[in-house]
Amino acid sequence: MNELQQFDVKAHEILKGVYSERFTALMKFQAERAHALYDEALALLPAADRRSQKPGLMMASIYRTLLREVEASDFQVLHQRIALTPLRKLWLAWKMQALGRF
């Protein structure tokens, strides 16, 4: 609620699917925070634990890619579902497993 107020986004606008510059600014703020948290979590993961954390890293890769897709759509999430294909998810999981890269 605090962040909705900070960006002057009304809950009823979101519920009605109303896009605005304020909504986009709020979503950019949230996406930047999410990216920062992904970066922080990855930086804090000890190298010795990376192997045992591969499933979590695979999911992080998938969700971060989904976040990038949401950003690429200019946060058009109120009227459509943005998703990755199963093949793309498999590719991202394989890339993390085989190469250790996001």
N, C-alpha and C positions, 0 to 999 in steps of 0.2 A: 504494500500500500504506500509505503514511504517513497518508493521509486516511481510509482505511478504519479504521485503528487509532485515529485521532483521534476518529472518530465511533462506534467500537466496532461496526462492521459487519463481519460475517464473509463471506468470499468464498463459502462454501458456502450461506449464506442467499440471496445474490443468485442463485447458480446454481439454487437450488431455487425461486426466485420468492417468497421470504418478505418481506413488507412489515413494516416496524416504524417506530416514531417515529425511531429512529436512522438508518434508511435515508432517511426523508423529510428529516431534518435535513441529512444528507450531500448529498442532491440539491438542497436549497435553497441550501446553501453553493456548490455547483457552478454553479447557475443564476445566483446573484448575481455570481459571478466572471465568468461568460460575459457577462452584461449590462454589467459594468464594462469588460470588454475591448472589447465592441462600442462603447461610449461613447467609450473612449479612442482607438480606431482612427478613429472618425468625427471626433473633435476634432482629431486629428493630420493628417488628410487636408487638404492645402492646397486652397483653393477653386479654384485654377487647375487642379488635377488631377481635380476631381470629374467632369468630362465624360468624360475618358479612362477613368475608373474606374467608369463606370455599370454594366457587367456585374457587377463585383464587388459594387457597392452593391445591385444587384438581388438577388444571391444572399444578401447579408447580410440584406436585408429578409425574404426567404423563410425563412432559417434562424432569424432572431430571432423571427419569427412562430411558427414551429414550436416554438421554445423556450417561448414563451408558452402554447402549447397544451399542452405537457408540464406546465408549471406549473399550468395550469387543471385538468388531470386529477389533480392532487395526486401527480404523479410515478408514475402507475400504468403503468409502462413495462416491467415484468418479464413481463407476461402478454399484452400487446397492443402492436401497432404503432400509433403515433400519426403521422398523415400529413396533409398538406394536399392538397386536391383540385387537379387540374391547372388548373381555372378560377380557384381562389383564388391559385395561384402566378402565373398569367397576370395577374390583377388587381394583385398586389403588384409584379410586374415593370413593368407599365404605369404604375402610380402612381409608381414611382421614376423611370422614364424621362420621363414627362410632367411630373410635379410636383416631382421631386427630394426626395420625402419617404418616410420609413419608415412 
